[in-house]
Amino acid sequence: MKKRIAFALCMILMVLMLGACGTDPTTVDYNGKSYSDLQSEMDTNAGMVQSLAQLFKENKLTADTLPDDVKDQLTSSYGVTEAQIEAAAKWQDTLDEFGKMKKIEDDTFKVTKSGKTLTTDMTIKFAKKDVNFEVVYDYYSMDITGISVDPIYTLGEKMEKAGLNTVISMAVVFAVLILISLLISCFKIFPYLEKKKAAKAAGQAPQQEETPAAAPAPAPVAAQTDDTELIAVIAAAIAASTGTSTSDFVVRSINRR
């Protein structure tokens, strides 16, 4: 048990000693530039960005609408960089959202090196929000590759913003799903409409009346002649000429076909 406690104390002591041996950033040479040089450049960049933002506001300009001749003059006469012009637009947006700048907190200045990139940061207080002003260098050439002006949000604000983004994203997804469902349901209406259209077209077509079949012509009825009187006359004439009696005669009907 005592060995474990001693081992733990030794580890804590080593950690403290390693922390005490950390390099003071104010004494480091950053590829030819000192800590104070970088801090001075940070103040210069902040002042230039602020002046450009004021220029844009007074002339109702933006980084996109800035004339090329004015940009060339700023670059050649005042040493303004493209990164500063772009940062001026962000600075103006920050002024519109968080009010007037109050002060630059020089004690928050820090230098961070990561691989090929060197970054300097400091906090600037605005009326409604603290803003992080950041300058990014290419470590090998020490040329400025970017300047950013970003509001500093608390953990609660970040969580609130993340929750709002989640709700908006879910609402968009549900809206799209509902729209797709409505479109799919509309597919069932198309066959009904086509059927209704076909029935309407069939109803408008002229209906042909059926001609009644002609009644069959009645078969000719053979005229039946009553030959009784004619037979009696002929029989009487024969009997007178032959001197015989009419009772001896036999009359037969003959049908002619």
VOKEMAR-56639 format. One line per field, with one value per residue: residue number from 1; chain; x, y, z of N, C-alpha, C in turn. Coordinates in steps of 0.001 Angstrom, whole numbers, plus 500000, padded with zeros to 6 digits. Layout:
% residues N
num (NUM; ...)
cadena (A; ...)
nx (X; ...)
ny (Y; ...)
nz (Z; ...)
cax (X; ...)
cay (Y; ...)
caz (Z; ...)
cx (X; ...)
cy (Y; ...)
cz (Z; ...)
This chain:
% residues 257
num (1; 2; 3; 4; 5; 6; 7; 8; 9; 10; 11; 12; 13; 14; 15; 16; 17; 18; 19; 20; 21; 22; 23; 24; 25; 26; 27; 28; 29; 30; 31; 32; 33; 34; 35; 36; 37; 38; 39; 40; 41; 42; 43; 44; 45; 46; 47; 48; 49; 50; 51; 52; 53; 54; 55; 56; 57; 58; 59; 60; 61; 62; 63; 64; 65; 66; 67; 68; 69; 70; 71; 72; 73; 74; 75; 76; 77; 78; 79; 80; 81; 82; 83; 84; 85; 86; 87; 88; 89; 90; 91; 92; 93; 94; 95; 96; 97; 98; 99; 100; 101; 102; 103; 104; 105; 106; 107; 108; 109; 110; 111; 112; 113; 114; 115; 116; 117; 118; 119; 120; 121; 122; 123; 124; 125; 126; 127; 128; 129; 130; 131; 132; 133; 134; 135; 136; 137; 138; 139; 140; 141; 142; 143; 144; 145; 146; 147; 148; 149; 150; 151; 152; 153; 154; 155; 156; 157; 158; 159; 160; 161; 162; 163; 164; 165; 166; 167; 168; 169; 170; 171; 172; 173; 174; 175; 176; 177; 178; 179; 180; 181; 182; 183; 184; 185; 186; 187; 188; 189; 190; 191; 192; 193; 194; 195; 196; 197; 198; 199; 200; 201; 202; 203; 204; 205; 206; 207; 208; 209; 210; 211; 212; 213; 214; 215; 216; 217; 218; 219; 220; 221; 222; 223; 224; 225; 226; 227; 228; 229; 230; 231; 232; 233; 234; 235; 236; 237; 238; 239; 240; 241; 242; 243; 244; 245; 246; 247; 248; 249; 250; 251; 252; 253; 254; 255; 256; 257)
cadena (A; A; A; A; A; A; A; A; A; A; A; A; A; A; A; A; A; A; A; A; A; A; A; A; A; A; A; A; A; A; A; A; A; A; A; A; A; A; A; A; A; A; A; A; A; A; A; A; A; A; A; A; A; A; A; A; A; A; A; A; A; A; A; A; A; A; A; A; A; A; A; A; A; A; A; A; A; A; A; A; A; A; A; A; A; A; A; A; A; A; A; A; A; A; A; A; A; A; A; A; A; A; A; A; A; A; A; A; A; A; A; A; A; A; A; A; A; A; A; A; A; A; A; A; A; A; A; A; A; A; A; A; A; A; A; A; A; A; A; A; A; A; A; A; A; A; A; A; A; A; A; A; A; A; A; A; A; A; A; A; A; A; A; A; A; A; A; A; A; A; A; A; A; A; A; A; A; A; A; A; A; A; A; A; A; A; A; A; A; A; A; A; A; A; A; A; A; A; A; A; A; A; A; A; A; A; A; A; A; A; A; A; A; A; A; A; A; A; A; A; A; A; A; A; A; A; A; A; A; A; A; A; A; A; A; A; A; A; A; A; A; A; A; A; A; A; A; A; A; A; A; A; A; A; A; A; A)
nx (500830; 501948; 503897; 502428; 501269; 503562; 504490; 502420; 502713; 505218; 504655; 502888; 504612; 506471; 504852; 504242; 506793; 507382; 505482; 506435; 508686; 507915; 508098; 508491; 506279; 506826; 509478; 510187; 511444; 509752; 510197; 511889; 510445; 509486; 507637; 506566; 506683; 504761; 502527; 502416; 501911; 499414; 497861; 498153; 496885; 494262; 493607; 493764; 491765; 489528; 489524; 489103; 486564; 485084; 485455; 484111; 481500; 480927; 480983; 479184; 479966; 481123; 483217; 482954; 481920; 483829; 485662; 488091; 490233; 490322; 490935; 493469; 494856; 494697; 496191; 498744; 499466; 498897; 499454; 497496; 496080; 494563; 493373; 492821; 490898; 488763; 488310; 487387; 484774; 483580; 483981; 482325; 479838; 479835; 479733; 477183; 475635; 476433; 476917; 478809; 482441; 484242; 486745; 490143; 491459; 494503; 495830; 494855; 496130; 497581; 499777; 499803; 501185; 500890; 501922; 502349; 501256; 500794; 499157; 497651; 495806; 493336; 491126; 488382; 486299; 482947; 479846; 477718; 478779; 481668; 484405; 486457; 489483; 491436; 494524; 496071; 499045; 501331; 503725; 506308; 506823; 505816; 503749; 500588; 497745; 495063; 492397; 490198; 487045; 485298; 482429; 482421; 480953; 479095; 478914; 476244; 474940; 475990; 474900; 472204; 472058; 472856; 470739; 468613; 469344; 469131; 466378; 465360; 466473; 465222; 462575; 462636; 463226; 460912; 459004; 459741; 459304; 456524; 455686; 456569; 454938; 452418; 452676; 452938; 450421; 448874; 449218; 447283; 445046; 445275; 444600; 441823; 440983; 441641; 439906; 437455; 437583; 437630; 435080; 433483; 434133; 433097; 430380; 429767; 429887; 427972; 425062; 424070; 420923; 419082; 417870; 414666; 413933; 412581; 409225; 408321; 407127; 403704; 402679; 401510; 398106; 396325; 393805; 390669; 388131; 384697; 383354; 380868; 378461; 379355; 379938; 377417; 376096; 377637; 377175; 374419; 374259; 375658; 374053; 371656; 372472; 373169; 371089; 370987; 370802; 371667; 372383; 374030; 376547; 379836; 381589; 384872; 387439; 390235; 393426; 395696; 399126)
ny (498797; 501205; 501480; 501942; 504419; 505989; 505741; 507032; 509650; 510265; 510286; 512449; 514511; 514443; 515235; 517845; 518939; 518721; 520473; 522844; 523160; 524176; 526070; 529559; 531491; 534107; 534315; 532891; 532395; 533045; 532007; 534161; 536257; 537899; 537448; 539922; 541268; 539913; 540528; 543287; 543389; 542247; 544249; 546225; 545063; 544807; 547527; 548417; 546853; 547795; 550479; 550135; 548981; 551152; 552864; 551447; 551585; 554355; 554919; 553197; 550616; 547279; 544352; 543078; 544982; 546887; 549136; 548304; 550087; 551569; 549577; 548841; 551183; 551282; 549040; 549585; 552088; 552050; 549549; 547630; 544417; 541581; 539851; 541577; 543259; 541456; 540752; 543162; 543349; 541341; 542487; 544732; 543469; 542398; 544711; 545623; 543636; 543297; 545772; 548805; 548837; 548412; 548005; 546769; 543860; 543503; 541770; 539284; 538240; 535661; 533102; 530465; 527558; 525230; 522690; 523674; 526082; 529207; 530830; 533742; 535155; 537295; 538933; 541047; 543493; 544094; 545993; 544220; 541679; 539584; 539302; 537200; 537966; 536923; 536089; 534428; 532807; 531675; 529563; 529145; 531170; 533325; 534879; 536483; 534552; 534580; 536368; 536484; 537300; 536448; 535836; 535164; 532549; 531389; 528231; 527561; 529124; 527968; 525374; 526007; 527074; 524836; 523103; 524513; 524418; 521680; 521256; 522761; 521363; 518844; 519633; 520433; 517974; 516461; 518003; 517600; 514828; 514731; 516138; 514391; 512188; 513256; 513659; 511011; 510016; 511422; 510067; 508123; 509430; 510035; 507773; 507727; 510237; 509992; 507937; 509167; 511222; 509760; 508606; 510865; 511766; 509658; 509972; 512317; 511611; 511143; 509203; 506490; 505835; 502864; 501300; 500132; 496779; 495937; 494922; 491636; 491060; 490335; 487091; 486349; 485902; 483427; 484013; 483060; 481767; 481653; 478996; 477796; 478640; 478879; 476213; 475079; 476280; 475365; 472651; 472499; 473319; 471294; 469135; 469817; 469775; 467110; 465705; 464525; 463924; 466226; 465084; 463028; 463989; 464422; 466538; 467643; 469184; 470843; 471660; 473991; 474156)
nz (500000; 500855; 498921; 496630; 497193; 497326; 494733; 493321; 494301; 493279; 490515; 490345; 491106; 489005; 486874; 487645; 487553; 484829; 483829; 484897; 483439; 481008; 477944; 477840; 476027; 475307; 474909; 472722; 469446; 466544; 463730; 462965; 463996; 466970; 470054; 470858; 468436; 466933; 468465; 468118; 465369; 465394; 466680; 464744; 462525; 463532; 463876; 461185; 459943; 461307; 460423; 457654; 457709; 458644; 456490; 454487; 455485; 455471; 452752; 451740; 450841; 450051; 450463; 448043; 446300; 446165; 444231; 441695; 441193; 443517; 445327; 444391; 444940; 447741; 448329; 447224; 448318; 451063; 451975; 452313; 452674; 450973; 452788; 454939; 453794; 453378; 456042; 457002; 456104; 457664; 460144; 459983; 459858; 462416; 463966; 463258; 464394; 467103; 468189; 469037; 469102; 472122; 473564; 473152; 474422; 475436; 477103; 476591; 474446; 472506; 471220; 468926; 467632; 465049; 463247; 459951; 460365; 461994; 464551; 465838; 468478; 470002; 472331; 471692; 472965; 472386; 472374; 472957; 472893; 473301; 471059; 469094; 467688; 465091; 463579; 460970; 460038; 457499; 458513; 457467; 455612; 456924; 456035; 456012; 455924; 456460; 458130; 460784; 462305; 464880; 466863; 470399; 471884; 474678; 476491; 476937; 474987; 472703; 472916; 472746; 470168; 468696; 469320; 468157; 465456; 465078; 465435; 463285; 461143; 461429; 461054; 458386; 457171; 457825; 456503; 453843; 453657; 454040; 451791; 449773; 450355; 449769; 447027; 446163; 446879; 445087; 442734; 442608; 441762; 439102; 437313; 437819; 436881; 434176; 433430; 433895; 432048; 429673; 429778; 429615; 427056; 425561; 426094; 424761; 422074; 419044; 419134; 417207; 415822; 415882; 413003; 412482; 411547; 408420; 408023; 407064; 403784; 403190; 402306; 399086; 398706; 397339; 395073; 395667; 393855; 393622; 392064; 391702; 390454; 387853; 387244; 387338; 385159; 382995; 383215; 382751; 380090; 378753; 379379; 377996; 375376; 374964; 375878; 378370; 381922; 384542; 386870; 386435; 386215; 387601; 389590; 390023; 391930; 390767; 391549; 390531; 390242)
cax (500000; 502837; 504604; 501498; 501146; 504827; 504522; 501488; 503307; 506306; 504051; 502382; 505783; 507020; 503951; 504453; 508108; 507276; 504742; 507279; 509734; 507346; 508781; 507783; 506030; 507343; 510912; 510390; 511606; 508780; 510732; 512396; 509601; 509337; 506282; 506148; 506452; 503456; 501482; 502342; 501217; 498000; 497236; 498117; 495827; 492963; 493355; 493514; 490452; 488530; 489482; 488475; 485143; 484512; 485451; 483002; 480232; 480710; 480786; 478206; 480678; 481452; 484419; 482645; 481623; 484956; 486240; 489450; 491225; 490441; 491642; 494889; 495441; 494860; 497272; 500044; 499792; 498723; 499842; 496324; 496085; 493261; 492818; 492289; 489664; 487715; 488007; 486638; 483353; 483144; 483978; 481122; 478714; 479897; 479235; 475730; 474959; 476799; 477117; 480096; 483589; 484574; 488199; 490929; 492087; 495836; 496311; 494339; 496883; 498289; 500347; 499669; 501810; 500427; 502411; 502794; 500421; 500979; 497926; 497631; 494436; 493080; 489706; 487945; 484981; 481936; 478805; 476862; 479423; 483114; 484739; 487819; 490162; 492452; 495366; 496699; 500254; 502093; 504890; 507579; 507017; 505259; 502766; 499235; 496866; 493658; 492024; 488797; 486392; 484260; 481873; 482719; 479695; 479182; 478480; 474786; 474560; 476316; 473908; 470935; 472170; 472867; 469379; 467783; 469701; 468579; 464925; 465132; 466807; 464164; 461372; 462823; 463123; 459508; 458283; 460046; 458613; 455092; 455516; 456707; 453735; 451317; 452889; 452630; 448963; 448273; 449295; 446041; 443989; 445449; 443732; 440421; 440754; 441660; 438664; 436366; 437723; 437203; 433618; 432908; 434287; 432153; 429027; 429566; 429841; 426559; 424590; 423333; 419655; 418920; 416750; 413879; 413910; 411317; 408352; 408264; 405933; 402747; 402660; 400306; 397010; 395680; 392386; 389776; 386913; 383557; 383018; 379633; 377501; 379907; 379800; 375990; 375752; 378284; 376496; 373117; 374467; 376021; 372877; 370698; 372959; 373292; 369836; 371210; 370456; 372834; 372747; 375083; 377865; 380648; 382512; 386078; 388281; 391639; 394326; 396852; 400354)
cay (500000; 502368; 501603; 502544; 505849; 506627; 505789; 508072; 510947; 510483; 510645; 513821; 515395; 514500; 516056; 519243; 519369; 518915; 521708; 523984; 523277; 524644; 527222; 530825; 531896; 535456; 534238; 532017; 533019; 532475; 532140; 535522; 537253; 537670; 537519; 541320; 541623; 539370; 541290; 544587; 543167; 541997; 545555; 546921; 544454; 545175; 548927; 548536; 546273; 548730; 551648; 549729; 548808; 552493; 553347; 550770; 552085; 555739; 554949; 552159; 549643; 545980; 543789; 542672; 546161; 547828; 549276; 547783; 551150; 551910; 548469; 548949; 552317; 550882; 548063; 550177; 553255; 551820; 548188; 546831; 543076; 541004; 539301; 542690; 543717; 540485; 540843; 544398; 543043; 540610; 543451; 545537; 542621; 542293; 545989; 545679; 542653; 543371; 547152; 549475; 548244; 549122; 548018; 545585; 543313; 543045; 540687; 537999; 537859; 534384; 532577; 529012; 526988; 523877; 522280; 524744; 527260; 529970; 531583; 534701; 535485; 538175; 539210; 542434; 543654; 544923; 546391; 543107; 540371; 539528; 538771; 536713; 538446; 535905; 536260; 533156; 532950; 530535; 529624; 529151; 532480; 534309; 535705; 536353; 533797; 534821; 537110; 536188; 538029; 535492; 536021; 534144; 532098; 530558; 526853; 527558; 529661; 526957; 524307; 526536; 527169; 523476; 522584; 525181; 523854; 520318; 521367; 523225; 520260; 517842; 520192; 520363; 516570; 516061; 518698; 516909; 513534; 514976; 516497; 513167; 511378; 513862; 513375; 509595; 509846; 511997; 509112; 507361; 510243; 510100; 506811; 508131; 511363; 509489; 507182; 510134; 511927; 508842; 508454; 512110; 511774; 508687; 510515; 513372; 511047; 510943; 507825; 506119; 505175; 501597; 501297; 498891; 495879; 496006; 493752; 490791; 491266; 489219; 486155; 486556; 484942; 483043; 484394; 481898; 482157; 480764; 478466; 476964; 479064; 478558; 474768; 474783; 476725; 474463; 471354; 472631; 473404; 469962; 468267; 470209; 469375; 465666; 465115; 463749; 464608; 466822; 464286; 462065; 464656; 464464; 467717; 467518; 470390; 470654; 472754; 474200; 474591)
caz (500000; 500938; 497639; 495677; 497519; 496951; 493265; 492895; 494618; 492310; 489233; 490453; 491131; 487650; 486057; 488036; 487066; 483386; 483610; 485242; 482436; 479755; 477363; 477906; 474638; 475031; 474617; 471565; 468131; 465608; 462373; 462757; 464658; 468402; 470604; 470817; 467032; 466543; 469149; 467449; 464095; 465705; 466898; 463456; 461708; 464103; 463542; 459752; 459660; 461830; 459532; 456406; 457970; 458708; 455107; 453786; 455997; 455037; 451306; 451414; 450035; 450632; 449860; 446661; 445468; 446204; 442879; 441551; 441303; 444941; 445960; 444021; 445663; 449141; 448410; 446924; 449151; 452495; 452317; 452694; 452089; 450650; 454032; 455724; 453152; 453685; 457478; 457243; 455915; 458857; 461252; 459836; 460272; 463873; 464490; 463068; 465250; 468523; 468636; 468884; 469786; 473356; 473793; 472818; 475623; 475038; 477962; 476099; 473255; 472606; 469984; 468836; 466443; 464749; 461940; 459070; 460618; 463225; 464782; 466951; 468869; 471137; 472535; 471547; 473579; 471747; 473324; 473341; 472830; 473091; 469742; 468954; 466484; 464829; 462401; 460643; 459236; 456997; 459401; 456743; 454984; 457849; 455339; 456550; 455023; 456782; 459336; 461106; 463394; 465275; 468209; 471399; 472466; 475866; 476280; 476843; 473679; 471689; 473010; 472241; 468719; 468154; 469416; 467151; 464151; 465016; 465234; 461916; 460232; 461515; 460434; 456926; 456763; 457896; 455437; 452587; 453674; 453834; 450382; 448974; 450582; 449012; 445609; 445920; 446947; 443881; 441640; 442555; 441166; 437657; 436596; 437958; 435982; 432804; 433222; 433833; 430778; 428609; 429849; 429125; 425605; 425003; 426207; 423770; 420718; 418606; 419180; 415995; 416106; 415177; 412049; 412667; 410388; 407659; 408218; 405847; 402944; 403325; 401185; 398262; 398951; 396067; 395007; 395599; 393108; 393824; 390730; 391785; 389434; 386525; 387048; 387078; 383791; 382040; 383300; 382116; 378634; 378265; 379475; 376949; 374060; 374886; 376313; 379591; 383181; 385223; 388058; 386094; 386187; 388853; 389560; 390879; 391996; 390322; 392014; 389654; 390938)
cx (500865; 503561; 503703; 501348; 502402; 504923; 503604; 502058; 504432; 505757; 503529; 503526; 506389; 506156; 504135; 505781; 508091; 506518; 505588; 508356; 509214; 508038; 507900; 507547; 506592; 508819; 511228; 510547; 510699; 509232; 511123; 511583; 509435; 507866; 505751; 505902; 505076; 502315; 501307; 501617; 499731; 497266; 497114; 497008; 494446; 492617; 493034; 492140; 489343; 488387; 488808; 486970; 484433; 484424; 484308; 481657; 479933; 480399; 479813; 478806; 480797; 482727; 484183; 482431; 482749; 485579; 487692; 490503; 491424; 491201; 493146; 495572; 495659; 496033; 498640; 500437; 499766; 499067; 498700; 496374; 494658; 492587; 492211; 490983; 488513; 487320; 487209; 485138; 482797; 483058; 482701; 479883; 478660; 479385; 477718; 475010; 475208; 477145; 478554; 481198; 483945; 486074; 488816; 491645; 493436; 496328; 495798; 495105; 497628; 498720; 500260; 500289; 501337; 500867; 502948; 502073; 500764; 499765; 498099; 496185; 494441; 491588; 489449; 486537; 484127; 480815; 477999; 477571; 480926; 483388; 486195; 488392; 491374; 493190; 496131; 497877; 500655; 503442; 506203; 507859; 506590; 504379; 501385; 498352; 495389; 493485; 490546; 488336; 485187; 483749; 482244; 481405; 479968; 478688; 476963; 474296; 474853; 475296; 472565; 470951; 472147; 471462; 468462; 468078; 469131; 467083; 464612; 465391; 465712; 462881; 461465; 462657; 461663; 458692; 458504; 459324; 457114; 454819; 455611; 455465; 452539; 451453; 452546; 451117; 448269; 448313; 448015; 444935; 444065; 444600; 442254; 440091; 440728; 440368; 437477; 436388; 437254; 435688; 432922; 432983; 433311; 430723; 428746; 429484; 428390; 426200; 423746; 422082; 419551; 417681; 415956; 413844; 412542; 410508; 408295; 406960; 404994; 402731; 401386; 399282; 396310; 394196; 391518; 388427; 385804; 383060; 381680; 378639; 377988; 379738; 378347; 375587; 376324; 377548; 375132; 373238; 374805; 374797; 371863; 371142; 373017; 372026; 369997; 370846; 371736; 373246; 373834; 376469; 378529; 381663; 383661; 386866; 389689; 392470; 395522; 398008; 401236)
cy (501254; 502580; 502274; 504041; 506595; 506770; 506895; 509459; 511281; 510904; 512069; 514818; 515540; 515369; 517525; 519772; 519599; 520188; 522932; 524221; 523776; 525916; 528451; 531314; 533271; 535445; 533409; 532863; 532305; 532786; 533591; 536603; 536878; 537764; 538951; 541793; 541134; 540129; 542671; 544465; 542908; 543312; 546329; 546381; 544821; 546619; 549115; 547999; 547198; 549946; 551315; 549546; 550160; 553110; 552726; 551348; 553484; 555815; 553892; 551131; 548324; 545483; 543402; 543875; 547193; 547930; 548813; 548873; 551584; 550812; 548523; 550085; 551978; 549923; 548704; 551291; 552955; 550389; 547306; 545493; 542607; 540445; 540403; 543210; 542761; 540547; 542092; 544175; 542288; 541545; 544304; 544745; 542488; 543568; 546067; 544758; 542889; 544779; 547633; 548766; 549090; 549160; 546702; 545110; 542700; 541876; 539319; 537516; 536547; 533919; 531055; 528543; 525553; 523518; 523452; 526058; 527881; 530877; 532506; 535102; 536529; 538501; 540707; 542525; 544585; 545167; 545194; 541768; 540528; 538807; 538339; 537180; 537561; 536215; 534959; 533409; 531607; 530568; 529748; 530494; 533632; 535330; 535446; 535652; 534016; 535587; 536851; 537004; 537194; 535786; 534856; 533771; 531254; 529149; 526779; 528069; 528663; 525823; 524765; 526612; 525787; 522862; 523197; 524633; 522449; 520353; 521788; 522103; 519191; 518338; 520128; 518935; 516119; 516735; 518016; 515559; 513700; 515324; 515274; 512283; 511929; 513580; 511925; 509366; 510420; 511039; 508297; 508129; 510212; 509066; 507191; 509267; 510908; 508734; 508123; 510893; 511056; 508675; 509696; 512190; 510802; 509200; 511594; 512847; 510808; 509471; 507535; 505336; 503902; 501649; 499999; 498072; 495915; 494715; 492930; 490986; 490068; 488353; 486358; 485437; 484641; 483366; 483147; 482330; 481123; 480280; 477680; 477309; 478687; 477058; 474406; 475148; 475759; 473100; 471392; 472653; 472039; 469040; 468583; 469726; 467849; 464957; 464242; 464574; 465101; 466022; 463285; 462665; 464606; 465610; 467506; 468830; 470045; 471883; 472832; 474778; 475330)
cz (500000; 499619; 496588; 495931; 497096; 495424; 492732; 493149; 493638; 490948; 489246; 490424; 489743; 486740; 486367; 487520; 485551; 483051; 483892; 484205; 481100; 479274; 477443; 476475; 474303; 474672; 473375; 470311; 467133; 464174; 462065; 463419; 466130; 468799; 470516; 469385; 466564; 467209; 468519; 466110; 464306; 465909; 465590; 462574; 462226; 463762; 462070; 459382; 460140; 460920; 458209; 456579; 458042; 457310; 454313; 454207; 455476; 453549; 450808; 450454; 450795; 449974; 448400; 445747; 445479; 444808; 442842; 441696; 442745; 445675; 445646; 444770; 447136; 449296; 448222; 447886; 450643; 452912; 452769; 451960; 451803; 451898; 454896; 455130; 453458; 455160; 457796; 457076; 457120; 460062; 461193; 460238; 461794; 464524; 464391; 464042; 466732; 468995; 468490; 469667; 471010; 473591; 473346; 474074; 475238; 475884; 477540; 474870; 473501; 471226; 470028; 467528; 466273; 463342; 461142; 459335; 461970; 463382; 465979; 467213; 469970; 471163; 472421; 472092; 472733; 472759; 473830; 473418; 472702; 471776; 469729; 467612; 466262; 463526; 462184; 459699; 458636; 457716; 458637; 456074; 455882; 457123; 455940; 455515; 455319; 458076; 459578; 462299; 463787; 466678; 469122; 472095; 473707; 475550; 476126; 475502; 472572; 471707; 472456; 470710; 468072; 468200; 468385; 465755; 463982; 464739; 463804; 460910; 460235; 460858; 458913; 456427; 456763; 456797; 454093; 452525; 453434; 452378; 449479; 449130; 449801; 447518; 445272; 445941; 445709; 442702; 441508; 441845; 439641; 436903; 436663; 436996; 434523; 432482; 433074; 432506; 429614; 428593; 429324; 427606; 424942; 425049; 425187; 422348; 420305; 418573; 417931; 416365; 415253; 414271; 412207; 411389; 409700; 407853; 406939; 405079; 403079; 402078; 400376; 398474; 397613; 396092; 394775; 394943; 393344; 392443; 390707; 390660; 388037; 386218; 386690; 385662; 382759; 382027; 382596; 380598; 378066; 378301; 378391; 375591; 373910; 375297; 377530; 380794; 383853; 386439; 387756; 386102; 387587; 388702; 390525; 390817; 391599; 390764; 391100; 390460; 389979)
